[in-house]
Amino acid sequence: MLSNKGISQYEIDCFSVAVGRNATSDESVMLAHNEDDFGEYVFNFYKVPEFFHNEGEKILTDTKVVLDQIPRTNSYIWIDMPMLQFSDSYMNEYGVTIASDQCTSREDIDDFDDGGVGYWLRRIMAEQAISAKDAVKKAGRIVEKFGYNASGRTYCIGDPNEIWLMAIVKGRHWVAQRVLMIMWQ
């Protein structure tokens, strides 16, 4: 097993590349992600089918936040990183793809009651969103209502037509921007 002795947190952070339609010659959207956690890890791929839910069903997250379930959840591919919950990535049947990068914030006040939402946010986006913009809107409503329990994270959320960056910090704070074009000077 590799040792992380002498390695700073900044030497093992993951990163993403997000390219909007206006920056590619064929107007495609591109999302690349490097999960740069220290050590050797095995990850699992799961194909989760669509599910139909009964009226009144609830989602119970790992932090005990309770949300209303929608009638039908999307099928999706889940890249599971065991023991590294915030490292998981998703792509659903609509091509909505979600990866994230840790972005530590200075926020240290828990601006929420029931534990806030964290890891489950990306899964809910994959299960419920039909576009990247839809995923951002759903995630924003959840963060505003329940709060976010991690220090900070930037979600890269793409679909076949557009890509968004959504930054969230501990509490109820978030901002999102659609990626249109990268300008180099």
N, C-alpha and C positions, 0 to 999 in steps of 0.2 A: 504494500500500500504506500502511496506517495505521502509525503509529509508536507504540511503547509507552513512549517517553521520558517520564519524569515520572509514570508510572502505577505504583502499588504493587501487589504481589501480591494484597493484600486487596481491591483494586478490581475484579479480574477473576475472582474465584472463582465457581464454579458453585454452585447450590443446588438442593435438592429439597423438595417438599412431600409428606408422607405422611399419609393420612387413613384411619383404621380404620373398620370397619363401625359401631361404636357412636357415631360422630360424624357420620353422614350420615342424612338423613331416610328414604332408601330402603335403608339397610344396604349400600350399595355401598362398594367400596374404591377409593381414588383415589391415584394416584402421578403427580406432575408433576415435571419436571426441566428446569432451565435450564443448558445447557452454555455457560458464560460465559468462554470462552477469548478472549484478545485477538486482534484481527485479523479478516480476512475468510477464511472457510474454506468449502470445498465438501465436503459429506458424501455418502456413498453408502448406498443401501438395497440390501440383498441378501436374497433369500429362499433360505435354505439348506434343502435337503430332508432328510428323515430318512435315516440311513445304517445299514446292517447291517454289522457288523464280524466278522472271523474270530476264533476263539478264540486267545488269546495276543497279540492286537494291543496295541500300546502307544501312548500319547500322548506326544509329545516336544514340550515347551513351548519358547518362545523362549529360556528360560534353561537349557535342557538338562535340566530335571526330567523324569523318566520316570514315567508313571502307567499303570496298567492301564486298557485301554479296555473299555467295557461292550458287550454284544452289539448293542444298537440305540441310536443317538443320536437325540434329538428333532429335528424340523424347527423352524426359528426364523427370525425376522426379525432382521437384524443392521444396526444403524446404525453405519457405519464412518466414523470421523473420521481421514482420512489424516494421518499425522505426529503424531497425538495419541492414542496407543494407550489411555491410561487414560480417554479420553473416550467410548469406544464404549458403546453400549447394546444390549440384546437383549430380545426377547419370543419365547417358544417356543409350541409348539402347545397347551400346557396353560394358557397365559396367564401363565406365570411371566415377570415383567418385571424387568430388572436395570439400574439406573443407579447412578452413584456420584459422590461429592463428595470432593475432596482434603481431608484433615484432617491437616496436618503434625504429627508427634509429636516428642518429645524422644529417642526411642529411636534409638541410633546403633550398636548392637552387632549384627553379623550373627550371629544365633543359628541358622545353618543351614549346610549344606555345599553342595551342588550348585547354588548360585545362587538358591535359593528360588523361589517362584512369585509372580507379580505379575499382569500383564495377562491371562494365560490363565485366571485364576480365574473371571472372569465368564462366559467362553465355556464352560468346563466346566459351570458351573451351568446355563446355557441348554441345553446339549446333554444333560444328564443328569437334571435335576430335574423332578419332576411336581407340586411345590407349592413355595411360598415357604419353608415350614419345611424341606422336603427340601433345598432349595438351601443354606440356612443350615447344616444338618448336614453336607452334603457339603463345603462350603467350609471349615467348621471343622476337619474331619478332615484336609483337605489342608494347611491352615495349620499345624496341630499336627505333622504328619509332615514337611513340607518347609520350613516357614518362609515368611515373606512378605518380599519384597525392596524394597518401597516404604516411604517414611517412615510414611504413614498414609492411610487411606481409609475412608469410611463408605459402605457399599453399601445401597441402598434396593431391597428385593426384595419384590415383590408378586405376588399371584395374584388370581383373582376372589373369594376368600374372606377373605384376610388379607394383612397387610403387615408386614414386618420391617425393622428397621435393624440392620445388622451393622458394627461398627467393628473395624478391624484395624490394628495398628501393626507396624512392622518387627520381625521375629523370629517368635515363635510365640504372639503375644498377640492375642486377639479376644474380643469380647463381643457378644451379640445380644439384642434385645428386640422382642417383638411390639407393634405399635402398635394400641391398642384405642380410645383416645379422647383428644382434645386438650381440655384444660381451660384456659380463659382466666380470669384474675382481674383 
